[in-house]
Amino acid sequence: MASGKPKKKNPRLASGRKRARQNIKLNAANSSLRSKYRTAVKNVEKAVLAGDKSKATELFAKMQSVVDTIADKGIFHKNKASRDKSRLSAKVKALAAAA
């Protein structure tokens, strides 16, 4: 027994085969959107750590639209999206106040 996972069986019914195809496409799309979300958040955090106020505010505006779009699609929960926006907003405002 080389591998721990059992081999997946192909669905017999046409509807099951179609469902499997759709799942692969949806999984790829959702993974891409999750990556886009995380990248947008990380970019704002990097700008805040660097102390670049103008870049941080610009990236924060872009990040908000990405986060809202992904929350609307249900990739991440709306509360998580709101929480991330709130925390980053506080960091950007603190950066602006410090400068």
HELIX and SHEET records of a PDB file:
HELIX    1   1 ALA A   14  ALA A   50  1                                  37    
HELIX    2   2 LYS A   53  LYS A   73  1                                  21    
HELIX    3   3 LYS A   78  ALA A   98  1                                  21    
END                                                                             
